[in-house]
């Protein structure tokens, strides 16, 4: 299912500047009963059982349109106790998911004009940089205070080096609200410099280079009085940067990583409530998660296109034979007032999103429909489309 979805995504990326955001989410499915059913430990302490999902999404860097799913890996930690982490190769660790997703992105999205893969601190793995596909650039938030090699030949530590760099820009960004955090405007200072990472010791794997050339972009919040933890991102990128505008662009691209958090929220509380699925067999649940992951990507496409800003085609999320059904439904769902008319051109994804929202119960008067309305509408659409294929016979 994930491979089929990735193949469809590949059809949409030709000639585009594409970013791919990836991350892992834990699916909490219960305690003792889930353990008895064979679900492995998730979360801290091992008292909760469930599955893990690693997903990667392709986004148009220009208009933020969600182009689709690139990769989805679902697994169950049911192998019992494993060897110490340092004694295992990356291919035998869960860390391999970062390298695998990058490889799949490089292969599946090869028709794109450019590919930049964005990930958080857990992906700060030396081998991840060393095994990077030739057609994929990285932006990774640094987790480790690595040893670096200076031009003088001496060594230094990455974090202290970044702090000593001169400020090249100051700018403001809006930090959106999140659970336990109010929206605020953050004042940021920007620093950047090429850096040479040294291979860790003991070596994390055979055949890795002694050094890797990257660029460090250090962005730090200097505003105060908001009561929250100030922002400090140390971003490692394979992009070669020569001026502050290019460094600022790296920060702007990294901020799009939030899309993967929205995706997991759609999969869980905002759209599908997947953690409430009462499926005892882990193998069946893995298949269900894979199918729901594909559907959640479609729901996010619809939500993002609902205002007509991304100008996507209906073919980016629907099959060719869906078009006449969408147009017929639009006519039936339109009301007498101007607000109850479909304002978007036929053949656009925004046109289809409007149909989904009306099928999902939106009145067209209040608020903006979210993932749950879109999900209900898409489910209703699929039932209606199936109905159009039935041939009634005399009984």
Secondary structure, DSSP 8 states (H G I E B T S, - for coil): -HHHHHHHHHTT-TT-EEEEEEEEEEEEEESHHHHHTT-EEESSTT-EEEEEEEEEEEEETTT--EEEEEEEEEE---S-S---GGGS-GGGSTTHHHHHHHHHHHHHTTTSSEEEEEE-GGG--HHHHHT--TT-EEEEE--S--EEE-TTS-EEEHHHHHHHS---EEEEEEE--BTTB--EEEEEEEEEEEEEEE--SS-SSTT--SEEEEEEEEEEE----SSS---EEEEEESS---SHHHHHHHHHHHHTTHHHHHHHHIIIIITT-GGG-----HHHHHHHHHHHHHHHHHHHHHHHHTTS-S--BGGGTS-GGGHHHHHHHHHHH--SSGGGS--S-TTBHHHHHHHHHHHTT--SSSS---HHHHHHHHHHHHHHHHHHT------
